[in-house]
Amino acid sequence: MRRAVLVVSLCLSLATLADAARAASGALAAAPVRVAITIDDIPDHGDLVPGFTRADISHDIIKALKDNGISGAYGFTNGTFMEDDPREVSILKQWLAAGYPLGNHTYHHLDLTKVSAREFIKDIARQDRLLLKLASFSPLIKERHMFRFPYLDEGNTLAKRNAVRAYLEKHGYRIGQVTTDYFDWAWTDAFTRCTRQHNDAQVAWLRKNILISADRHLRDSEAISARLFNRQIPQILLIHVGVFDAIMVDDILKHWRSQGVQFISLDEALADPVYAINPNVVYDDGRDFLAQIAMARKVDIEPLVDTTYTIDNLNQMCPEKPSAP
């Protein structure tokens, strides 16, 4: 009964979801779409809802990856759990035991725009030391030199950007770029609020529409890739280790498989030469790799971006009542 009541009460059939996605957004491109799956903020992301623990969430996402034949998915880790609940190191071990390598997402999930390059680099090194402590548990720790910038923010000055990239290169890191992102974190936040308010209608809407949103963002990434590179590149999906991901990612992956999507490892994706490009641009908001390339080349990709499901709209769902003074 641990999660059964919640999951059953939310359950919509995969067939219904797939039908809704096809009706609203059509099938994905005819050419095979190759997608690498990456998971941020391990071991914890977002708030919990009754019936779920952090370990449950990781277990369910890992199971979804396994059930869909996905290998080589990278998890990106933070370390602040050591200050709150060091026992959550067992969740990192859970991912390693499942055969999924762990990369570095900084210890404190820092935003490079808001801190100095020196502070940011120290935080990378601190997270590396934490991961290295797991070397005796799994040989996969040798694959830990994969880095992802928190908030997809590579800094608001070229000096910061270059300093961090120089450090990463010197220490053998590769950058785990992102090209497709349906803002799962905003869906998780909305789901958590609506669940706490017992707003079943809004929860059902979220379950139905997140799959459509994931489809549209993946299709957008394919269109933008064609515009920027005149060909399709391997896409790199960003999701988080959140409760709504634990509930929905299996349905999304199964639907994509039914549409002919081919899942590949992050290593396979990064082998494409486009990922050797340094866009060398600065900005003060998070931008994925394709948006950075477009910015560097002064290519307008806005007409190719679907805006049906925006972060602002999701943030307005099931608003929390202000606390009484």
For each residue, the residues with C-beta under 8 A, 3 or more apart:
1: 4 5
2: 51 56
3: 6 7 51 52 56
4: 1 7 8
5: 1 8 9 51
6: 3 9 10 49 50 51 52 195
7: 3 4 10 11 247
8: 4 5 11
9: 5 6 200
10: 6 7 203 204 207 247
11: 7 8
12: 16 17 204 207 208
13: 16 17
14: 17 18 251 254 255
15: 18 19
16: 12 13 19 20 208
17: 12 13 14 20 21 207 208 211 251 255
18: 14 15 21 22 211 255 258
19: 15 16 22 23
20: 16 17 23 24 208 209 211 212
21: 17 18 24 25 211 212 215 255
22: 18 19 25 26 27
23: 19 20
24: 20 21 212
25: 21 22 212 215 216 219
26: 22 219
27: 22 259
28: 33 215 218 219 222 256 259 260 261
29: 33 219 222 232
30:
31: 232
32: 260 261 262
33: 28 29 218 222 232 235 256 259 260 261 262
34: 232 234 235 261 262 263 264 268 269
35: 180 218 234 235 236 237 256 261 262 263 264
36: 72 73 234 235 236 237 263 264 265 266 268 269
37: 65 70 73 237 239 253 263 266
38: 73 74 75 76 148 176 178 236 237 238 239 266
39: 42 61 73 74 75 76 239 240 241 245
40: 45 75 76 105 148 238 239 240 241
41: 44 45 76 78 105 109 240 241 242
42: 39 45 58 75 76 77 78 91 92 95 102 241
43: 54 58 77 81 88 89 91 92 241
44: 41 54 81 88 91 241
45: 40 41 42 185 188 240 241 242
46: 185 188 189 192 240 242 243 244
47: 189 192 243
48: 52 53 54 192 243
49: 6 52 191 192 195 196 243
50: 6
51: 2 3 5 6 56
52: 3 6 48 49 56 57 243 246
53: 48 56 57
54: 43 44 48 57 58 88 91 241
55: 58 59 90 91 94
56: 2 3 51 52 53 59 60 246
57: 52 53 54 60 61 241 242 243 245 246
58: 42 43 54 55 61 62 91 94 95 241
59: 55 56 62 63 94
60: 56 57 63 64 246 247 250
61: 39 57 58 64 65 241 245 246 249
62: 58 59 65 66 94 95 98 100
63: 59 60 66 67 250
64: 60 61 67 68 246 249 250 253
65: 37 61 62 68 70 73 98 100 253
66: 62 63 69 70 98
67: 63 64 250
68: 64 65 250 253 254 257 263
69: 66 263
70: 37 65 66 73 253 263
71: 99 265
72: 36 100 101 264 265 266 267 268
73: 36 37 38 39 65 70 100 265 266
74: 38 39 100 101 102 103 146 176 266
75: 38 39 40 42 95 100 101 102 103 241
76: 38 39 40 41 42 102 103 104 105 146 148 176
77: 42 43 92 102 103 104 105 127 130 131
78: 41 42 81 105 106 107 108 109 127
79: 82 107 108 126 127 130
80: 83 84 107 108 109
81: 43 44 78 84 85 86 88 89
82: 79 86 89 130
83: 80
84: 80 81 88
85: 81 88
86: 81 82 89
87: 90
88: 43 44 54 81 84 85 91 92
89: 43 81 82 86 92 93 134
90: 55 87 93 94
91: 42 43 44 54 55 58 88 94 95
92: 42 43 77 88 89 95 96 102 131 134
93: 89 90 96 97 134 137 138
94: 55 58 59 62 90 91 97 98
95: 42 58 62 75 91 92 98 100 102
96: 92 93 99 100 101 102 134 137 138 140 141
97: 93 94 138
98: 62 65 66 94 95
99: 71 96 140
100: 62 65 72 73 74 75 95 96 140
101: 72 74 75 96 140 143 144 146
102: 42 74 75 76 77 92 95 96 131 134 140 141 143 144
103: 74 75 76 77 143 144 145 146 147 148 176
104: 76 77 124 127 128 131 144 145 146 147 148 173
105: 40 41 76 77 78 109 127 147 148 150
106: 78 109 110 120 123 124 127 150
107: 78 79 80 110 123 124 126 127 130
108: 78 79 80 123
109: 41 78 80 105 106 150
110: 106 107 114 115 119 120 123 150
111: 114 115 150 151 153
112: 115 117 120 149 150 153 154 155 156 160 161 164
113: 153 155 156 284
114: 110 111
115: 110 111 112 119 120
116: 119 120 160
117: 112 120 121 155 159 160 163 164
118: 121 122 163
119: 110 115 116 122 123
120: 106 110 112 115 116 117 123 124 160 164
121: 117 118 124 125 163 164 167
122: 118 119 125 126
123: 106 107 108 110 119 120 126 127
124: 104 106 107 120 121 127 128 147 164 167 168
125: 121 122 128 129
126: 79 107 122 123 129 130
127: 77 78 79 104 105 106 107 123 124 130 131
128: 104 124 125 131 132 144 145 171
129: 125 126 132 133
130: 77 79 82 107 126 127 133
131: 77 92 102 104 127 128 134 141 144
132: 128 129 135 141 144
133: 129 130
134: 89 92 93 96 102 131 137 138 141
135: 132 138 139 141 142
136:
137: 93 96 134 141
138: 93 96 97 134 135 141
139: 135 142
140: 96 99 100 101 102 143
141: 96 102 131 132 134 135 137 138 144
142: 135 139
143: 101 102 103 140 146
144: 101 102 103 104 128 131 132 141
145: 103 104 128 171 172 173 174
146: 74 76 101 103 104 143 173 174 175 176 266
147: 103 104 105 124 168 173 174 175 176
148: 38 40 76 103 104 105 175 176 178
149: 112 152 153 154 175
150: 105 106 109 110 111 112 153
151: 111 286
152: 149 178 181 238 286 287 288
153: 111 112 113 149 150 156 283 284 285 286 287
154: 112 149 161 164 165 282 292
155: 112 113 117 158 160 161 164 282
156: 112 113 153 160 282 283 284
157: 160 161 282
158: 155 161 162 280 282
159: 117 162 163
160: 112 116 117 120 155 156 157 163 164
161: 112 154 155 157 158 164 165 280 282
162: 158 159 165 166
163: 117 118 121 159 160 166 167
164: 112 117 120 121 124 154 155 160 161 167 168
165: 154 161 162 168 169 175 278
166: 162 163 169 170
167: 121 124 163 164 170 171
168: 124 147 164 165 171 173 174 175
169: 165 166 172 173
170: 166 167
171: 128 145 167 168
172: 145 169
173: 104 145 146 147 168 169
174: 145 146 147 168 270
175: 146 147 148 149 165 168 275
176: 38 74 76 103 146 147 148 236 266 270
177: 236 270 275 288 289
178: 38 148 152 181 236 237 238 288 289
179: 221 225 233 235 236 237 288 289 290
180: 35 217 218 220 221 235 236 237 238 288
181: 152 178 184 217 237 238 288
182: 187 210 213 214 216 217 218 309
183: 186 187 213 309 311 314
184: 181 187 188 210 238 239 240 242 244 245
185: 45 46 188 189 240 242
186: 183 189 190 311 314 315
187: 182 183 184 190 191 206 210 213 244 248 314
188: 45 46 184 185 191 192 240 242 243 244 245
189: 46 47 185 186 192 193 314 315
190: 186 187 193 194 202 206 314 315 317 318
191: 49 187 188 194 195 203 206 243 244 247
192: 46 47 48 49 188 189 195 196 243 244
193: 189 190 196 197 317 318 319 320
194: 190 191 197 199 202 203 206 317 318
195: 6 49 191 192 198 199 203
196: 49 192 193
197: 193 194 318
198: 195
199: 194 195 202 203 318
200: 9 203 204
201: 204 205
202: 190 194 199 205 206 317 318
203: 10 191 194 195 199 200 206 207
204: 10 12 200 201 207 208
205: 201 202 208 209
206: 187 190 191 194 202 203 209 210 244 317
207: 10 12 17 203 204 210 247 248
208: 12 16 17 20 204 205 211 212
209: 20 205 206 212 213 309
210: 182 184 187 206 207 213 214 244 248 252
211: 17 18 20 21 208 214 215 248 251 252 255
212: 20 21 24 25 208 209 215 216 308 309
213: 182 183 187 209 210 216 217 308 309
214: 182 210 211 217 218 252 256
215: 21 25 28 211 212 218 219 255 256 259
216: 25 182 212 213 219 220 306 308 309
217: 180 181 182 213 214 220 221 306
218: 28 33 35 180 182 214 215 221 222 235 237 256 261
219: 25 26 28 29 215 216 222 223 306
220: 180 216 217 223 224 304 305 306
221: 179 180 217 218 224 225 235 290
222: 28 29 33 218 219 225 226 232 235
223: 219 220 226 227 304
224: 220 221 227 228 290 294 301 304 305
225: 179 221 222 228 229 231 232 233 235 290
226: 222 223 229 230 231 232
227: 223 224 299 301 304
228: 224 225 290 293 294 297 299 301
229: 225 226 233 274
230: 226
231: 225 226
232: 29 31 33 34 222 225 226
233: 179 225 229 272 274
234: 34 35 36 264 268 269 272
235: 33 34 35 36 179 180 218 221 222 225 269
236: 35 36 38 176 177 178 179 180 266 269 270 289
237: 35 36 37 38 178 179 180 181 218
238: 38 40 152 178 180 181 184 288
239: 37 38 39 40 184 242 245 249
240: 39 40 41 45 46 184 185 188 245
241: 39 40 41 42 43 44 45 54 57 58 61 75 245 246
242: 41 45 46 57 184 185 188 239 245 246
243: 46 47 48 49 52 57 188 191 192 246 247
244: 46 184 187 188 191 192 206 210 247 248
245: 39 57 61 184 188 239 240 241 242 248 249
246: 52 56 57 60 61 64 241 242 243 249
247: 7 10 60 191 207 243 244
248: 187 207 210 211 244 245 251 252
249: 61 64 239 245 246 252 253
250: 60 63 64 67 68 253 254
251: 14 17 211 248 254 255
252: 210 211 214 248 249 255 256
253: 37 64 65 68 70 249 250 256 257 263
254: 14 68 250 251 257 258
255: 14 17 18 21 211 215 251 252 258 259
256: 28 33 35 214 215 218 252 253 259 261
257: 68 253 254 260 261 263
258: 18 254 255
259: 27 28 33 215 255 256
260: 28 32 33 257
261: 28 32 33 34 35 218 256 257
262: 32 33 34 35
263: 34 35 36 37 68 69 70 253 257
264: 34 35 36 72 234 268 269
265: 36 71 72 73 268 269
266: 36 37 38 72 73 74 146 176 236 269 270
267: 72 270 271
268: 34 36 72 234 264 265 271
269: 34 36 234 235 236 264 265 266 272 275
270: 174 176 177 236 266 267 275
271: 267 268 275
272: 233 234 269 275
273: 276 277
274: 229 233 277 293
275: 175 177 269 270 271 272 289
276: 273
277: 273 274 293
278: 165
279: 289 292 293 295 296
280: 158 161 296
281: 292 295 296
282: 154 155 156 157 158 161
283: 153 156 287 292 295
284: 113 153 156
285: 153
286: 151 152 153
287: 152 153 283 291 292 295
288: 152 177 178 179 180 181 238 291 292
289: 177 178 179 236 275 279 292 293
290: 179 221 224 225 228 293 294 301
291: 287 288 294 295 301
292: 154 279 281 283 287 288 289 295 296
293: 228 274 277 279 289 290 296 297 299
294: 224 228 290 291 297 298 299 300 301
295: 279 281 283 287 291 292 298
296: 279 280 281 292 293
297: 228 293 294
298: 294 295
299: 227 228 293 294
300: 294 303
301: 224 227 228 290 291 294 304 305
302: 305
303: 300
304: 220 223 224 227 301
305: 220 224 301 302
306: 216 217 219 220 309
307: 310
308: 212 213 216
309: 182 183 209 212 213 216 306 313 314
310: 307 313 314
311: 183 186 314 315
312: 315 316
313: 309 310 316 317
314: 183 186 187 189 190 309 310 311 317
315: 186 189 190 311 312
316: 312 313 319
317: 190 193 194 202 206 313 314
318: 190 193 194 197 199 202
319: 193 316
320: 193
321:
322:
323:
324:
325:
